[in-house]
Amino acid sequence: RDWTQRARAVDSARMNPAEIFERDYLLSDLEEEQFWREEVKVYERNPLAWGYAAFPTVYLTREYAPLDVRMDAFNTYLENMPAYLADMRATIEGPLPRTWVENALMMYGGLDQFFGSAVSGIFAPVEDVERHERLDAAMSEARAALQETVAWLEGRERDESFALGPELFSRMLWVTERVDTPLAELKAIGEADMERNLQSMREACAEFAQGLSLVDCAAKSKLDKAPEGPVEGAKRQLHGLRDFLVKHDIVSIPSDDPVTVDAAPPYRASNLAYIEIPGPYEKKLPAVYYIAPPNPEWSEEEQRQYTPGETDLLYVSVHEVWPGHFLNYLHAKQADSIYGRISVGYAFAEGWAHYTEEMMHDAGLGAGDPQVHIGQLTNALLRNARYLSAIGLHTEGMTVEESQQLFIEKGLQDPGNAQQQAYRGTSDPGYLNYTMGKLMIMKLRDDWVASRGGRDAWKAFHDEFLSYGGPPIPMVREAMLGGAGGSLFATPAAETAAGEAEAL
């Protein structure tokens, strides 16, 4: 709060435009942190927030120091865990949303399972008896605290009180992303984009699986799995994707930093894939692209359905690495803005990564193969369903079951993924940012290239956009276009007219 007041107090007349941009960028992050802590009171209500803040990955998988040094740090982390979890249990009062409890049980139970099965092997090469004795003692206490937390969660009264409500949801959009579009208009924009993608899906399925419903067409496409499994399949795909970017001159690749692929640990299994990226000043560590295995408690058929098909996985790899999150990171760490090197916002990061999926298809990825297009569209429809679920769950009284049906019927997801996504929406109202950010980037791109060569200016646009780091997209729009820059989104009517003109 003090930092926010100090930043606001600086006289803009004493700053040049770059300094004003940097100040406003910092302010957006400070105000976001205050919003979640003071207005939503996330640490007073949500056990998931405490869990996300306490993941041990940095000690276990990032080789930032020799293994014995990391072991010492991890032992200290374990020794602090019982008090940390006790603070959480003492802070959170009252009934908890059912979905939060179920996801928290998976998180804390998964962490306990992971500690019991994997950690000793990680530190086995350290030849120091005292360190291992300390690890064993700290591990025993930490696992006992995790098991106590699991029991505490199992005993909590559960309800459906997850919704922010329209006022807080609208405030979230402004504070976190500087978007002030009315909710009814936002919903109409999202519905129009979902229908656009559904129409493209109908056309692709007419070629790939004529006569099948969209749900069955998507399911048929997913039957073609990566033969070597999703982790090894993703490794193979990354080489081809990077080559595609270079060959088609789509965006600059500013460095040769490495990225590896691995299976996600059980305590991070709440979403199919994610990437962990080292800090901007780290010179040696690779980024790690994780793919989560299916929940072992699911049936064999549910696990099979959950595992992505080859083309679905291709666009997950686009999203996470080339040219999605990882390339965003490569550009951000070279940004002129010091703050841009260390802070990338939700809609910028996820909007860019999701934008690249459709952009790569438009650039020729898949060479017109309808099954590859279906892979792109199933990812787009998943994000459309997130967008509409976020608005529905948090502002319109949508139930978790209704959200799950939306993911199945229009998002074309299998039941396991649909449940996972609906549950996530109850604690992550910002997951509309994938589609919202994508649509803002598409509108900015079209406005920016209109006077700079159209399609031929895409690479210049991508490089310029990524040079800002990751501030709220409306700030980038104003900087790139000058002044307010017009509407953040194409209106549904304008999108329809553009589509009809293109068809002609």
C-alpha positions as CSV (number, residue, x, y, z in Angstrom):
1,R,0.0,0.0,0.0
2,D,2.9,2.4,0.8
3,W,4.5,1.6,-2.5
4,T,1.2,2.3,-4.3
5,Q,0.8,5.7,-2.6
6,R,4.4,6.6,-3.4
7,A,4.1,5.7,-7.1
8,R,0.8,7.6,-7.4
9,A,2.4,10.7,-5.8
10,V,5.1,11.1,-8.4
11,D,4.4,14.1,-10.6
12,S,3.9,13.0,-14.2
13,A,5.1,16.3,-15.4
14,R,8.5,15.5,-14.2
15,M,8.7,12.2,-16.2
16,N,9.1,11.4,-19.9
17,P,6.7,9.0,-21.6
18,A,8.8,5.9,-21.0
19,E,9.0,6.7,-17.3
20,I,5.3,7.3,-17.1
21,F,4.7,3.9,-18.7
22,E,7.1,2.2,-16.3
23,R,5.3,3.9,-13.3
24,D,1.9,2.8,-14.6
25,Y,3.1,-0.7,-15.2
26,L,4.4,-0.9,-11.6
27,L,1.1,0.5,-10.3
28,S,-0.9,-2.1,-12.1
29,D,1.0,-4.9,-10.4
30,L,0.8,-3.2,-6.9
31,E,-2.9,-2.6,-7.3
32,E,-3.5,-6.2,-8.4
33,E,-1.7,-7.5,-5.3
34,Q,-3.8,-5.3,-3.1
35,F,-7.0,-6.3,-4.8
36,W,-6.5,-10.0,-4.2
37,R,-5.2,-9.6,-0.6
38,E,-7.5,-6.8,0.6
39,E,-10.7,-6.9,-1.5
40,V,-11.0,-10.6,-2.4
41,K,-9.2,-11.6,0.8
42,V,-7.8,-14.6,-0.9
43,Y,-5.5,-15.7,1.9
44,E,-8.4,-15.5,4.4
45,R,-10.6,-17.8,2.2
46,N,-8.7,-20.0,-0.1
47,P,-6.4,-22.9,0.9
48,L,-5.2,-23.2,-2.7
49,A,-3.6,-19.7,-2.6
50,W,-1.5,-20.9,0.3
51,G,-0.5,-24.0,-1.5
52,Y,0.5,-22.2,-4.7
53,A,2.8,-19.9,-2.6
54,A,4.5,-22.9,-1.0
55,F,5.4,-25.2,-4.0
56,P,8.9,-26.7,-3.5
57,T,9.8,-26.9,-7.2
58,V,12.6,-24.3,-7.0
59,Y,14.6,-26.5,-4.6
60,L,14.0,-29.8,-6.4
61,T,14.2,-29.2,-10.1
62,R,16.1,-25.9,-10.6
63,E,19.8,-26.4,-10.5
64,Y,20.5,-22.9,-9.2
65,A,23.2,-24.1,-6.8
66,P,25.0,-27.3,-6.0
67,L,22.8,-30.1,-4.8
68,D,24.0,-30.0,-1.1
69,V,23.2,-26.3,-1.0
70,R,19.8,-26.9,-2.4
71,M,19.3,-29.7,0.1
72,D,20.1,-27.3,3.0
73,A,17.5,-24.8,1.6
74,F,14.9,-27.6,1.1
75,N,15.4,-28.8,4.7
76,T,14.8,-25.3,6.0
77,Y,11.7,-25.2,3.8
78,L,10.4,-28.4,5.3
79,E,11.1,-27.3,8.8
80,N,9.0,-24.2,8.3
81,M,6.1,-26.1,6.7
82,P,4.3,-27.2,9.9
83,A,4.0,-23.6,11.2
84,Y,3.0,-22.3,7.7
85,L,0.2,-24.8,7.4
86,A,-0.9,-24.2,11.0
87,D,-1.1,-20.5,10.2
88,M,-3.3,-21.3,7.2
89,R,-5.7,-23.5,9.2
90,A,-5.9,-20.8,11.9
91,T,-6.6,-18.0,9.3
92,I,-9.2,-19.6,7.1
93,E,-12.6,-19.8,8.8
94,G,-16.1,-20.8,7.9
95,P,-17.4,-23.1,5.2
96,L,-15.3,-23.5,2.0
97,P,-16.5,-23.9,-1.5
98,R,-16.7,-27.6,-2.3
99,T,-14.5,-27.3,-5.4
100,W,-11.8,-25.5,-3.6
101,V,-11.7,-28.3,-0.9
102,E,-11.6,-31.0,-3.5
103,N,-8.7,-29.3,-5.5
104,A,-6.9,-28.5,-2.2
105,L,-7.2,-32.2,-1.2
106,M,-5.5,-33.1,-4.5
107,M,-2.9,-30.5,-4.0
108,Y,-1.9,-31.2,-0.4
109,G,-2.4,-34.9,-0.7
110,G,-0.3,-34.9,-3.9
111,L,2.5,-33.0,-2.1
112,D,2.5,-35.5,0.7
113,Q,2.6,-38.3,-1.9
114,F,5.4,-36.6,-3.8
115,F,7.5,-36.1,-0.6
116,G,7.1,-39.7,0.3
117,S,8.0,-41.1,-3.1
118,A,10.4,-38.8,-5.0
119,V,12.4,-36.5,-2.7
120,S,14.8,-38.9,-1.2
121,G,16.0,-40.0,-4.7
122,I,16.6,-36.4,-5.7
123,F,19.0,-35.8,-2.8
124,A,20.5,-39.3,-2.8
125,P,23.8,-38.2,-4.4
126,V,24.6,-35.9,-1.5
127,E,27.0,-37.9,0.7
128,D,26.4,-36.3,4.1
129,V,24.8,-38.3,6.9
130,E,23.9,-35.2,8.9
131,R,22.1,-33.6,6.0
132,H,20.1,-36.8,5.4
133,E,19.2,-37.2,9.1
134,R,18.0,-33.6,9.0
135,L,16.0,-34.3,5.8
136,D,14.4,-37.4,7.4
137,A,13.4,-35.6,10.5
138,A,12.0,-32.5,8.7
139,M,10.3,-34.7,6.1
140,S,8.5,-36.6,8.8
141,E,7.2,-33.4,10.5
142,A,6.2,-31.8,7.2
143,R,4.3,-34.9,6.0
144,A,2.5,-35.1,9.3
145,A,1.5,-31.5,8.9
146,L,0.3,-32.1,5.3
147,Q,-1.7,-35.1,6.5
148,E,-3.2,-33.0,9.3
149,T,-4.1,-30.4,6.7
150,V,-5.8,-33.1,4.5
151,A,-7.8,-34.2,7.6
152,W,-8.7,-30.6,8.3
153,L,-9.9,-30.1,4.7
154,E,-11.9,-33.3,4.8
155,G,-13.7,-32.1,7.9
156,R,-14.6,-28.7,6.6
157,E,-18.2,-27.7,5.9
158,R,-18.6,-27.3,2.1
159,D,-20.8,-25.0,0.1
160,E,-21.0,-23.3,-3.3
161,S,-19.8,-19.8,-2.2
162,F,-17.1,-19.3,-4.8
163,A,-18.5,-16.4,-6.8
164,L,-16.9,-13.0,-6.8
165,G,-20.1,-11.3,-7.9
166,P,-20.5,-8.8,-10.7
167,E,-19.0,-5.8,-8.9
168,L,-15.8,-7.6,-7.7
169,F,-15.5,-9.4,-11.1
170,S,-15.7,-6.1,-13.0
171,R,-13.2,-4.5,-10.6
172,M,-10.9,-7.5,-11.1
173,L,-10.9,-6.8,-14.9
174,W,-10.0,-3.1,-14.4
175,V,-7.4,-3.5,-11.6
176,T,-5.6,-6.5,-13.1
177,E,-6.0,-5.8,-16.9
178,R,-7.2,-2.2,-17.3
179,V,-10.3,-3.5,-19.1
180,D,-13.5,-1.5,-18.3
181,T,-15.8,-3.1,-20.9
182,P,-19.3,-3.8,-19.5
183,L,-20.0,-7.4,-18.6
184,A,-22.9,-7.8,-21.0
185,E,-20.7,-6.6,-23.9
186,L,-17.8,-8.9,-22.8
187,K,-20.2,-11.9,-22.7
188,A,-21.5,-11.1,-26.2
189,I,-17.9,-10.8,-27.5
190,G,-17.1,-14.2,-26.0
191,E,-20.2,-15.9,-27.4
192,A,-19.5,-14.5,-30.9
193,D,-15.9,-15.8,-30.8
194,M,-17.1,-19.2,-29.6
195,E,-19.6,-19.4,-32.4
196,R,-16.9,-18.4,-34.9
197,N,-14.7,-21.2,-33.7
198,L,-17.6,-23.7,-33.7
199,Q,-18.4,-22.8,-37.3
200,S,-14.7,-23.4,-38.2
201,M,-15.0,-26.7,-36.3
202,R,-18.0,-27.7,-38.3
203,E,-16.2,-27.0,-41.6
204,A,-13.0,-28.9,-40.5
205,C,-15.1,-31.9,-39.2
206,A,-17.0,-32.0,-42.5
207,E,-13.7,-32.9,-44.1
208,F,-12.2,-35.0,-41.4
209,A,-15.2,-36.9,-40.0
210,Q,-18.3,-36.3,-42.2
211,G,-21.5,-37.2,-40.5
212,L,-20.2,-37.2,-36.9
213,S,-21.2,-34.7,-34.3
214,L,-18.6,-32.1,-33.2
215,V,-18.1,-33.9,-29.9
216,D,-17.6,-37.3,-31.7
217,C,-15.3,-35.6,-34.3
218,A,-13.1,-34.1,-31.6
219,A,-13.0,-37.4,-29.8
220,K,-12.0,-39.2,-33.1
221,S,-9.2,-36.7,-33.6
222,K,-7.9,-37.3,-30.1
223,L,-7.7,-41.1,-30.8
224,D,-4.4,-40.4,-32.6
225,K,-2.1,-40.1,-29.7
226,A,1.6,-39.3,-29.8
227,P,3.0,-42.9,-30.2
228,E,5.9,-42.3,-27.8
229,G,3.6,-40.7,-25.1
230,P,2.8,-37.0,-24.6
231,V,6.2,-36.1,-22.9
232,E,8.3,-37.6,-25.7
233,G,5.9,-36.5,-28.3
234,A,6.1,-32.9,-27.1
235,K,9.9,-33.0,-27.3
236,R,9.7,-34.1,-30.9
237,Q,7.1,-31.4,-31.7
238,L,9.2,-28.5,-30.3
239,H,12.0,-29.0,-32.9
240,G,9.5,-28.8,-35.8
241,L,7.8,-25.7,-34.3
242,R,11.0,-23.8,-33.9
243,D,12.0,-24.6,-37.5
244,F,8.6,-23.4,-38.7
245,L,9.0,-20.0,-37.0
246,V,12.4,-19.5,-38.6
247,K,11.3,-20.8,-42.1
248,H,8.2,-18.6,-42.2
249,D,9.9,-15.6,-40.6
250,I,7.0,-15.1,-38.1
251,V,8.8,-13.6,-35.1
252,S,12.4,-13.0,-34.0
253,I,14.0,-15.6,-31.7
254,P,16.4,-13.5,-29.6
255,S,18.4,-16.3,-28.0
256,D,19.2,-20.0,-27.9
257,D,18.1,-20.5,-24.2
258,P,17.1,-24.2,-23.6
259,V,13.7,-25.7,-22.8
260,T,13.2,-29.2,-21.5
261,V,10.0,-31.4,-21.3
262,D,9.0,-33.5,-18.3
263,A,6.0,-35.1,-16.5
264,A,4.3,-32.8,-13.9
265,P,4.5,-33.8,-10.3
266,P,1.2,-35.0,-8.6
267,Y,0.8,-31.8,-6.6
268,R,0.7,-29.8,-9.9
269,A,-1.8,-32.0,-11.7
270,S,-4.7,-29.5,-11.8
271,N,-4.1,-28.5,-15.4
272,L,-2.9,-30.5,-18.5
273,A,0.3,-28.5,-19.1
274,Y,2.3,-25.6,-17.9
275,I,5.8,-24.2,-18.2
276,E,8.2,-23.1,-15.4
277,I,10.6,-20.4,-16.6
278,P,13.7,-19.2,-14.7
279,G,14.1,-15.6,-13.7
280,P,15.2,-13.0,-16.2
281,Y,18.7,-12.7,-14.7
282,E,19.3,-16.4,-14.6
283,K,22.0,-17.4,-17.1
284,K,22.2,-21.2,-17.0
285,L,18.9,-22.8,-16.0
286,P,16.5,-24.2,-18.7
287,A,12.8,-23.6,-18.8
288,V,10.8,-26.8,-18.1
289,Y,7.6,-27.6,-20.0
290,Y,5.5,-29.9,-17.8
291,I,2.6,-32.2,-19.0
292,A,0.4,-33.6,-16.2
293,P,-0.6,-37.3,-16.4
294,P,-4.2,-38.2,-15.8
295,N,-5.6,-38.6,-12.3
296,P,-4.9,-42.2,-11.3
297,E,-8.3,-42.4,-9.5
298,W,-10.1,-42.0,-12.9
299,S,-11.2,-45.0,-14.8
300,E,-9.0,-46.4,-17.6
301,E,-11.3,-44.9,-20.2
302,E,-11.3,-41.4,-18.5
303,Q,-7.5,-41.5,-18.4
304,R,-7.3,-42.4,-22.1
305,Q,-9.7,-39.6,-23.0
306,Y,-7.8,-37.1,-20.9
307,T,-4.5,-37.8,-22.7
308,P,-4.2,-35.3,-25.6
309,G,-4.2,-36.4,-29.2
310,E,-1.2,-35.6,-31.4
311,T,-2.7,-32.5,-33.0
312,D,-4.2,-31.3,-29.7
313,L,-0.8,-31.7,-28.1
314,L,0.8,-29.8,-31.0
315,Y,-1.1,-26.7,-30.1
316,V,-0.4,-27.1,-26.4
317,S,3.3,-27.1,-27.4
318,V,2.7,-24.0,-29.5
319,H,1.0,-22.3,-26.5
320,E,3.7,-23.3,-23.9
321,V,6.9,-22.9,-25.9
322,W,7.1,-22.0,-29.7
323,P,6.0,-19.2,-30.1
324,G,4.0,-19.0,-26.8
325,H,5.1,-18.5,-23.3
326,F,8.8,-19.4,-23.7
327,L,9.3,-17.0,-26.6
328,N,7.4,-14.3,-24.7
329,Y,10.0,-14.9,-21.9
330,L,13.0,-14.7,-24.3
331,H,11.8,-11.3,-25.5
332,A,10.7,-10.0,-22.1
333,K,14.1,-10.6,-20.5
334,Q,15.6,-8.2,-23.1
335,A,12.9,-5.5,-22.7
336,D,14.0,-1.9,-22.4
337,S,11.6,-1.7,-19.5
338,I,13.3,-2.9,-16.3
339,Y,10.0,-3.8,-14.9
340,G,9.0,-5.5,-18.1
341,R,11.8,-8.0,-17.6
342,I,10.4,-9.2,-14.3
343,S,6.7,-8.9,-14.6
344,V,4.3,-10.4,-17.2
345,G,0.6,-10.1,-16.5
346,Y,-2.1,-12.8,-16.9
347,A,-3.8,-11.5,-20.0
348,F,-0.6,-10.6,-21.7
349,A,1.1,-14.0,-21.0
350,E,-2.0,-16.2,-21.7
351,G,-3.4,-14.0,-24.3
352,W,-0.2,-14.0,-26.3
353,A,0.2,-17.8,-25.9
354,H,-3.4,-18.4,-27.0
355,Y,-3.1,-15.9,-29.8
356,T,-0.2,-17.8,-31.3
357,E,-2.2,-20.9,-31.7
358,E,-4.6,-19.4,-34.3
359,M,-1.8,-17.2,-35.7
360,M,0.3,-20.3,-36.4
361,H,-2.6,-22.1,-38.1
362,D,-3.1,-19.0,-40.2
363,A,0.6,-19.0,-41.1
364,G,0.3,-22.5,-42.5
365,L,1.1,-24.9,-39.6
366,G,-0.4,-28.2,-40.6
367,A,-0.5,-27.3,-44.3
368,G,-4.3,-27.3,-44.5
369,D,-4.8,-30.7,-42.8
370,P,-8.3,-30.6,-41.2
371,Q,-7.2,-32.8,-38.3
372,V,-4.4,-30.3,-37.4
373,H,-7.0,-27.5,-37.6
374,I,-9.2,-29.4,-35.3
375,G,-6.3,-29.5,-32.8
376,Q,-6.1,-25.7,-32.9
377,L,-9.9,-25.3,-32.6
378,T,-10.3,-27.7,-29.7
379,N,-7.8,-25.6,-27.8
380,A,-9.6,-22.4,-28.8
381,L,-13.0,-23.8,-27.8
382,L,-11.6,-24.8,-24.4
383,R,-10.6,-21.2,-23.8
384,N,-13.9,-19.9,-25.1
385,A,-15.6,-22.2,-22.5
386,R,-13.3,-20.8,-19.8
387,Y,-14.2,-17.3,-20.8
388,L,-17.9,-17.8,-20.6
389,S,-17.6,-20.0,-17.5
390,A,-15.7,-17.3,-15.7
391,I,-18.4,-14.8,-16.4
392,G,-21.2,-17.3,-15.6
393,L,-19.8,-18.8,-12.5
394,H,-18.8,-15.4,-10.9
395,T,-21.5,-13.0,-12.1
396,E,-24.6,-15.0,-13.3
397,G,-25.2,-17.8,-10.8
398,M,-23.9,-20.6,-13.2
399,T,-23.4,-23.8,-11.3
400,V,-20.3,-26.0,-11.5
401,E,-22.3,-28.7,-13.2
402,E,-23.6,-26.2,-15.8
403,S,-20.0,-25.0,-16.4
404,Q,-18.9,-28.6,-16.9
405,Q,-21.7,-29.2,-19.4
406,L,-20.5,-26.1,-21.3
407,F,-17.0,-27.5,-21.5
408,I,-18.4,-30.8,-22.8
409,E,-21.1,-29.6,-25.3
410,K,-19.4,-26.5,-26.7
411,G,-15.8,-26.7,-25.5
412,L,-15.8,-30.3,-26.8
413,Q,-13.9,-31.6,-23.8
414,D,-14.0,-35.1,-22.3
415,P,-15.7,-35.4,-18.9
416,G,-12.4,-35.6,-16.9
417,N,-11.1,-32.4,-18.5
418,A,-14.5,-30.7,-18.2
419,Q,-14.7,-31.3,-14.5
420,Q,-11.1,-30.2,-14.0
421,Q,-11.8,-27.0,-16.0
422,A,-15.1,-26.2,-14.3
423,Y,-13.5,-26.7,-10.8
424,R,-10.6,-24.4,-11.8
425,G,-13.0,-21.7,-12.8
426,T,-14.4,-21.4,-9.3
427,S,-11.0,-20.4,-7.9
428,D,-9.5,-18.7,-11.0
429,P,-11.9,-16.2,-12.3
430,G,-9.1,-14.7,-14.3
431,Y,-9.0,-17.7,-16.6
432,L,-11.1,-15.7,-19.1
433,N,-7.8,-13.9,-19.8
434,Y,-6.8,-16.5,-22.3
435,T,-9.5,-15.6,-24.8
436,M,-9.8,-12.0,-23.6
437,G,-6.1,-11.4,-24.1
438,K,-6.1,-13.1,-27.4
439,L,-9.0,-11.0,-28.8
440,M,-7.3,-7.8,-27.6
441,I,-4.1,-8.8,-29.3
442,M,-5.9,-9.7,-32.6
443,K,-7.6,-6.3,-32.6
444,L,-4.4,-4.5,-31.8
445,R,-2.5,-6.4,-34.5
446,D,-5.2,-5.6,-37.2
447,D,-5.3,-1.9,-36.2
448,W,-1.4,-1.6,-36.1
449,V,-0.7,-3.4,-39.4
450,A,-3.5,-1.7,-41.3
451,S,-1.1,1.2,-42.1
452,R,2.1,-0.8,-42.2
453,G,1.7,-3.4,-44.9
454,G,-1.0,-5.7,-43.6
455,R,-0.1,-9.3,-43.3
456,D,3.5,-8.5,-44.3
457,A,3.9,-6.6,-41.1
458,W,3.0,-9.4,-38.8
459,K,6.6,-10.1,-37.8
460,A,7.2,-6.5,-37.0
461,F,4.0,-6.4,-35.0
462,H,5.0,-9.5,-33.0
463,D,8.5,-8.2,-32.2
464,E,7.1,-4.8,-31.2
465,F,4.4,-6.2,-29.0
466,L,6.7,-8.6,-27.2
467,S,9.3,-5.8,-26.6
468,Y,7.1,-4.4,-23.8
469,G,7.5,-7.3,-21.5
470,G,4.0,-8.0,-20.2
471,P,2.0,-5.1,-19.0
472,P,-1.8,-4.8,-19.3
473,I,-2.6,-5.0,-23.0
474,P,-4.5,-1.7,-23.1
475,M,-1.3,0.0,-22.0
476,V,0.5,-1.6,-24.9
477,R,-2.3,-0.6,-27.3
478,E,-2.0,3.0,-26.3
479,A,1.8,3.0,-26.6
480,M,1.8,1.3,-30.0
481,L,-1.1,3.3,-31.6
482,G,-0.7,6.6,-29.8
483,G,-3.4,8.0,-27.5
484,A,-6.3,5.9,-26.4
485,G,-6.1,3.8,-29.6
486,G,-9.8,3.0,-30.0
487,S,-11.8,0.0,-29.0
488,L,-10.0,-2.9,-27.2
489,F,-12.1,-5.5,-29.0
490,A,-13.7,-6.0,-32.4
491,T,-17.4,-5.9,-32.0
492,P,-19.3,-9.1,-32.8
493,A,-21.1,-7.4,-35.7
494,A,-17.8,-6.2,-37.1
495,E,-16.3,-9.7,-36.9
496,T,-19.3,-11.2,-38.7
497,A,-19.0,-8.6,-41.5
498,A,-15.3,-9.2,-41.8
499,G,-15.8,-13.0,-42.1
500,E,-18.5,-12.5,-44.8
501,A,-16.3,-10.1,-46.8
502,E,-13.4,-12.6,-46.6
503,A,-15.7,-15.4,-47.8
504,L,-16.7,-13.3,-50.8
